Amino acid sequence: MKNLCMFILAGILTATMTACSDNNDYVSETDPQGFVLDFAGERGTVDVPFGDEIAAVKKDGFIYYVGEDGYYEYDPEEKEAVRTSKADLGHNGVKCAFIVYEKTGGVEDTGGRIIYRDFKGDTLYEQVEDTPADFDGSYLIANDNKLYSGNYYFDVKTEETAKIFEHKVSDGGFYFGMSDEYYLRVEADNLDRVVDRLKLSDMSVDTVPLPEEITHISAFEADSNSDMYIAIPGEQPGSFPIYKVTPDGKCEKTGLDTLDYKVYNGDIYYIDSGEKLSIDTKDALSILSSDGKTVLVAENVSDYFIIDERFLIYNTWGENNSKGGKYMYDRNDGSTTKLKTFTVEEE
C-alpha cells in the first residue's frame, strides 16, 4: 500500500458538513435547498491506491464503512452493522463527509469533479474544477477547506488551485504527509537531504535538514506532532528498518523492519510479511504502542485503516488471494468483529 504519491493518515476527527437553506454561494443540482461547503478545522484522507474500499469514519457514535454493495452503519456497542444505502462506490474520502475526486478526462488531461457525499453515500454537492494534470485525486488530504494533492492544494471556498513546492515538481519520486502543523514532502532518492514543509497556519514554505542516518527513503509517515517515520534500505536484501525523526532532527531506530506501516498518536500500525514470521503466519498486522508494547491484531491482512485511537478496520486475504473478509478491531477490549459487507435482498 505504499506509493510515492501516498498520503498519510495523520489524524481522524469528526466531519462537519451540514445542509443549509440560506446559503446561495454553493447550490447543488442534487439539493435545491443549497449546501454549505465548510469543513474548517477538519481533516481526512483518501488513500485507495489499488481500488480497495477500506475507508471508514466515526460519527455520532456510529462507524460508517463501504461494503460490497453499498454503505454500512456499524454500532460499536451492539457490534452489529446494517446497510444504509446502495449508493455507487468509487474512491471514498473520509471526513468532511465522503469526498470523491474523479478526473473529467484522461490521465494527462486537466480538470476533475469533486463530489461530496453524506454517510449514506448520497451526493450532496459537486464541483467541477480545472485542476492540474498531476493533481491525483486518488491521494487527497482534506484539511480546513483545502484539498491537498502532491505539489498542489485546491481551496474549495475560492475554487483556486495553488502550487506549493516549486523545485523538481516534474521529476516525481516524492512522499507526502501531514501533521497538525505542516504538510510535508520528501524526495525518495534524498539527494536534497531535506524535508520540504508548508506551514498550515500561514501557508509559508521552508525546509529542514534530514539526519545523516537517512539515506534513500523507501517509505514515509508523519505523525500529528510532526515526528516523521522513515524506512530506509537495510543492509540485507528486503530489509527496511524504520527510523523516527523528530522535528528538531533527532533520529532513532524504532526496531521495526517493514514498508507497510502507519502512525497515529505515537503508535505504529504495521504489517510484517518478512522472513521473521513462521511458515503459518502471513501478513501479520500488529500495533507497537508508544509504551513499547506490541499487540498482534490479525494475520493474513491485506489492507487496513485507522479510524481513531480505539477502532481499526482491516481486510483479510481469502482463498486464491481474494478478500476473505472485513473486520473491526476494538483496542479498548481487544475484541474483533467480522463486518457485514453484503445484504441479501428479501423477495
C-alpha positions as CSV (number, residue, x, y, z in Angstrom):
1,M,0.0,0.0,0.0
2,K,3.0,2.2,-0.2
3,N,3.2,4.6,-3.1
4,L,5.4,7.5,-3.9
5,C,2.3,9.7,-4.1
6,M,0.8,8.2,-0.9
7,F,-0.9,10.5,1.6
8,I,-0.6,9.7,5.2
9,L,-3.3,9.5,7.7
10,A,-2.2,11.9,10.4
11,G,-5.3,12.1,12.4
12,I,-9.1,11.4,12.2
13,L,-11.7,13.8,13.7
14,T,-15.4,14.2,13.2
15,A,-16.9,15.5,10.0
16,T,-18.9,18.7,10.0
17,M,-20.7,19.1,6.7
18,T,-24.3,20.2,7.0
19,A,-27.1,21.4,4.7
20,C,-28.4,25.0,4.9
21,S,-31.2,26.7,3.0
22,D,-30.0,30.3,3.3
23,N,-26.6,29.9,1.6
24,N,-26.6,30.8,-2.1
25,D,-22.8,30.6,-2.8
26,Y,-22.8,26.8,-3.3
27,V,-26.0,25.5,-4.8
28,S,-26.2,21.8,-5.7
29,E,-28.2,20.5,-8.6
30,T,-29.0,17.5,-6.4
31,D,-30.1,19.6,-3.4
32,P,-32.2,22.7,-4.5
33,Q,-32.2,23.9,-0.8
34,G,-28.5,24.6,-1.1
35,F,-25.5,23.2,0.6
36,V,-22.9,24.8,3.0
37,L,-19.4,23.7,1.8
38,D,-17.5,24.0,5.0
39,F,-15.1,21.7,6.8
40,A,-12.9,24.3,8.6
41,G,-10.7,22.6,11.2
42,E,-11.5,19.1,9.9
43,R,-9.1,16.6,8.3
44,G,-9.4,13.3,6.5
45,T,-7.8,11.4,3.7
46,V,-8.4,9.4,0.5
47,D,-5.9,6.6,0.3
48,V,-7.1,4.0,-2.2
49,P,-4.0,3.2,-4.4
50,F,-5.3,-0.1,-5.8
51,G,-9.1,0.3,-5.6
52,D,-9.5,-1.3,-2.2
53,E,-12.5,0.2,-0.4
54,I,-11.2,0.4,3.1
55,A,-12.4,3.9,4.1
56,A,-14.4,4.4,7.3
57,V,-15.5,7.2,9.5
58,K,-16.9,7.6,13.0
59,K,-19.8,10.0,13.6
60,D,-22.4,10.3,16.4
61,G,-21.2,7.1,18.0
62,F,-21.6,5.0,14.8
63,I,-19.0,3.9,12.3
64,Y,-19.7,4.1,8.6
65,Y,-17.8,2.0,6.0
66,V,-18.1,0.7,2.5
67,G,-19.2,-2.9,1.8
68,E,-19.5,-4.8,-1.4
69,D,-23.0,-3.4,-2.3
70,G,-23.2,0.0,-0.6
71,Y,-22.6,1.9,2.6
72,Y,-22.9,0.4,6.1
73,E,-23.5,1.7,9.6
74,Y,-21.8,-0.2,12.5
75,D,-23.0,0.1,16.1
76,P,-19.8,-0.5,18.2
77,E,-21.9,-1.1,21.3
78,E,-24.2,-3.8,19.7
79,K,-21.4,-4.9,17.4
80,E,-23.9,-5.1,14.5
81,A,-24.0,-3.4,11.1
82,V,-26.8,-2.6,8.6
83,R,-26.7,-1.3,5.1
84,T,-27.7,2.3,4.9
85,S,-27.5,2.8,1.1
86,K,-26.9,1.0,-2.2
87,A,-25.1,4.1,-3.5
88,D,-22.4,3.7,-6.1
89,L,-19.0,3.1,-4.5
90,G,-15.8,4.5,-6.1
91,H,-13.0,6.3,-4.2
92,N,-14.1,7.4,-0.8
93,G,-12.9,10.4,1.1
94,V,-13.1,10.1,4.9
95,K,-14.4,13.0,6.8
96,C,-15.7,16.3,5.7
97,A,-18.4,13.9,4.5
98,F,-17.2,11.4,1.9
99,I,-15.2,13.3,-0.7
100,V,-14.7,11.8,-4.1
101,Y,-12.5,13.2,-6.9
102,E,-12.9,12.0,-10.5
103,K,-10.9,13.1,-13.5
104,T,-13.1,14.5,-16.2
105,G,-10.7,13.4,-18.9
106,G,-7.7,11.1,-19.4
107,V,-4.7,10.7,-17.2
108,E,-2.8,13.6,-18.9
109,D,-5.9,15.9,-19.0
110,T,-6.6,18.7,-16.6
111,G,-9.8,19.1,-14.6
112,G,-11.9,16.9,-12.4
113,R,-15.1,16.7,-10.5
114,I,-15.2,16.8,-6.7
115,I,-18.2,15.0,-5.2
116,Y,-19.3,15.5,-1.6
117,R,-21.4,12.6,-0.2
118,D,-23.2,12.0,3.1
119,F,-22.8,9.0,5.3
120,K,-25.4,7.1,3.3
121,G,-23.4,7.6,0.1
122,D,-25.8,10.1,-1.4
123,T,-24.4,13.0,-3.3
124,L,-24.7,16.4,-1.5
125,Y,-22.8,18.7,-3.8
126,E,-20.4,18.6,-6.8
127,Q,-17.7,21.0,-8.0
128,V,-16.1,20.8,-11.5
129,E,-12.6,22.2,-11.2
130,D,-9.7,23.0,-13.6
131,T,-7.0,21.2,-11.6
132,P,-3.6,20.3,-13.0
133,A,-3.0,17.0,-14.8
134,D,-0.8,15.7,-11.9
135,F,-3.5,16.5,-9.3
136,D,-4.1,12.9,-8.4
137,G,-7.5,12.6,-6.7
138,S,-6.7,9.0,-5.5
139,Y,-4.4,10.5,-2.9
140,L,-6.1,13.5,-1.3
141,I,-5.8,15.1,2.1
142,A,-8.8,17.2,3.1
143,N,-7.9,19.8,5.6
144,D,-9.5,23.1,6.7
145,N,-11.4,23.7,3.5
146,K,-8.5,22.7,1.2
147,L,-7.8,19.5,-0.7
148,Y,-4.0,18.7,-0.9
149,S,-2.6,16.5,-3.8
150,G,1.1,16.3,-4.3
151,N,2.6,19.7,-5.0
152,Y,-0.8,21.5,-5.1
153,Y,-3.7,22.4,-3.0
154,F,-7.3,23.3,-4.0
155,D,-9.2,25.8,-2.0
156,V,-12.9,24.6,-2.1
157,K,-14.2,28.0,-1.0
158,T,-12.4,30.2,-3.5
159,E,-12.1,27.4,-6.1
160,E,-8.5,28.3,-6.7
161,T,-5.6,25.8,-7.2
162,A,-2.1,26.8,-5.9
163,K,1.3,25.2,-6.4
164,I,3.1,24.6,-3.0
165,F,6.6,23.3,-3.8
166,E,8.3,24.7,-6.9
167,H,11.5,22.7,-7.4
168,K,11.7,19.3,-9.0
169,V,7.9,19.1,-9.3
170,S,8.1,17.2,-12.7
171,D,10.6,14.6,-11.6
172,G,8.2,12.7,-9.3
173,G,9.5,10.4,-6.7
174,F,8.1,12.2,-3.6
175,Y,6.4,11.1,-0.5
176,F,3.8,13.4,1.2
177,G,2.3,13.6,4.7
178,M,0.5,15.9,7.0
179,S,0.9,16.7,10.7
180,D,-1.2,19.1,12.8
181,E,1.3,21.9,11.9
182,Y,2.7,21.0,8.5
183,Y,2.1,19.5,5.0
184,L,5.4,17.6,4.3
185,R,7.3,16.4,1.3
186,V,10.5,14.3,1.0
187,E,12.3,13.1,-2.1
188,A,12.7,9.3,-2.4
189,D,16.3,9.5,-3.6
190,N,17.1,12.0,-0.9
191,L,19.5,14.0,-3.0
192,D,18.4,17.3,-1.5
193,R,18.6,15.7,2.1
194,V,15.8,18.0,3.3
195,V,12.1,17.9,4.2
196,D,10.0,20.5,2.4
197,R,7.3,21.9,4.7
198,L,4.2,24.0,4.2
199,K,3.1,25.6,7.5
200,L,-0.6,25.2,7.6
201,S,-1.2,28.3,9.8
202,D,0.2,30.9,7.4
203,M,0.9,28.8,4.2
204,S,4.6,29.6,4.3
205,V,7.2,27.2,3.0
206,D,10.6,26.2,4.4
207,T,12.9,23.2,4.6
208,V,14.6,21.3,7.4
209,P,17.6,19.0,7.0
210,L,17.5,15.3,7.4
211,P,19.9,13.4,9.7
212,E,22.8,11.6,8.1
213,E,21.3,8.2,9.1
214,I,18.6,8.7,6.5
215,T,19.9,7.6,3.1
216,H,17.5,6.6,0.3
217,I,13.9,6.9,1.5
218,S,11.7,3.8,0.9
219,A,8.6,4.8,2.9
220,F,7.5,7.9,4.8
221,E,4.9,8.6,7.5
222,A,4.1,11.7,9.5
223,D,2.6,11.7,13.0
224,S,0.3,14.5,14.3
225,N,3.1,16.1,16.3
226,S,5.4,16.3,13.2
227,D,7.5,13.3,14.1
228,M,8.5,11.5,10.9
229,Y,8.8,7.8,10.5
230,I,11.1,6.9,7.6
231,A,12.0,3.5,6.3
232,I,15.4,3.2,4.5
233,P,17.1,0.3,2.7
234,G,18.8,-2.1,5.2
235,E,22.0,-4.0,4.9
236,Q,20.2,-7.2,3.9
237,P,18.1,-7.5,0.8
238,G,14.4,-6.9,1.6
239,S,15.2,-5.2,4.9
240,F,13.8,-1.7,5.5
241,P,14.5,-0.5,9.1
242,I,12.2,2.4,10.3
243,Y,13.7,5.4,11.9
244,K,11.9,8.0,13.9
245,V,13.0,11.6,13.1
246,T,11.7,14.4,15.4
247,P,11.2,18.0,14.1
248,D,14.4,19.1,15.6
249,G,16.4,16.4,13.7
250,K,16.9,13.8,16.4
251,C,16.9,10.3,15.0
252,E,16.4,6.8,16.5
253,K,15.6,3.3,15.3
254,T,12.1,2.1,16.1
255,G,13.1,-1.6,15.9
256,L,10.6,-2.3,13.1
257,D,11.6,-3.5,9.7
258,T,8.8,-3.1,7.1
259,L,7.5,-0.9,4.3
260,D,3.8,-1.3,5.3
261,Y,3.1,0.9,8.3
262,K,1.1,3.9,9.5
263,V,1.5,6.1,12.6
264,Y,-1.2,7.6,14.9
265,N,-0.5,9.5,18.1
266,G,2.9,7.8,18.6
267,D,1.6,4.2,17.9
268,I,2.9,2.4,14.9
269,Y,0.5,0.1,13.0
270,Y,2.3,-2.2,10.6
271,I,2.1,-5.4,8.5
272,D,5.1,-7.8,8.8
273,S,5.4,-10.3,6.0
274,G,9.1,-10.9,6.2
275,E,11.2,-14.0,6.9
276,K,11.0,-13.4,10.7
277,L,7.4,-14.8,10.6
278,S,6.7,-18.5,10.9
279,I,5.5,-20.5,7.9
280,D,2.0,-20.4,9.2
281,T,1.9,-16.7,9.9
282,K,1.5,-14.4,6.9
283,D,1.0,-10.7,6.6
284,A,0.6,-10.1,10.4
285,L,-1.0,-6.8,11.4
286,S,0.4,-5.5,14.7
287,I,0.5,-2.3,16.8
288,L,3.6,-1.1,18.5
289,S,2.4,1.4,21.1
290,S,4.4,4.3,22.4
291,D,5.0,2.5,25.7
292,G,6.9,-0.2,23.8
293,K,4.2,-2.9,24.0
294,T,3.3,-4.9,20.8
295,V,-0.2,-6.4,20.1
296,L,-0.9,-8.8,17.3
297,V,-4.2,-7.8,15.7
298,A,-4.6,-10.4,13.0
299,E,-2.9,-12.4,10.3
300,N,-3.4,-12.6,6.5
301,V,-4.2,-8.9,6.4
302,S,-4.3,-7.2,3.0
303,D,-5.0,-3.6,4.0
304,Y,-6.1,-1.6,7.0
305,F,-7.4,1.8,8.1
306,I,-7.1,3.6,11.4
307,I,-10.5,5.1,12.4
308,D,-9.4,6.7,15.7
309,E,-7.4,5.8,18.8
310,R,-9.9,3.0,19.6
311,F,-11.0,1.4,16.3
312,L,-9.1,-0.2,13.4
313,I,-10.8,-1.7,10.3
314,Y,-9.0,-4.2,8.1
315,N,-9.4,-6.6,5.2
316,T,-8.0,-10.2,5.2
317,W,-6.9,-12.4,2.3
318,G,-9.1,-15.4,1.4
319,E,-8.5,-18.3,-0.9
320,N,-6.7,-17.5,-4.1
321,N,-5.8,-14.1,-2.7
322,S,-9.4,-12.8,-2.9
323,K,-10.6,-10.8,0.0
324,G,-11.5,-13.1,2.9
325,G,-13.5,-10.5,4.9
326,K,-13.6,-7.1,6.6
327,Y,-13.1,-6.8,10.3
328,M,-13.3,-4.2,13.1
329,Y,-10.7,-4.3,15.9
330,D,-11.5,-2.6,19.2
331,R,-8.4,-1.6,21.1
332,N,-10.3,-0.9,24.3
333,D,-11.2,-4.6,24.9
334,G,-9.1,-6.3,22.3
335,S,-12.2,-7.7,20.5
336,T,-12.6,-8.4,16.8
337,T,-15.9,-8.3,14.9
338,K,-16.4,-9.5,11.3
339,L,-18.3,-6.8,9.5
340,K,-21.2,-7.3,7.2
341,T,-20.4,-6.4,3.6
342,F,-23.3,-7.8,1.6
343,T,-27.0,-7.8,2.1
344,V,-29.3,-10.5,0.6
345,E,-32.4,-8.9,-0.7
346,E,-35.7,-10.3,0.5
347,E,-38.2,-11.2,-2.2
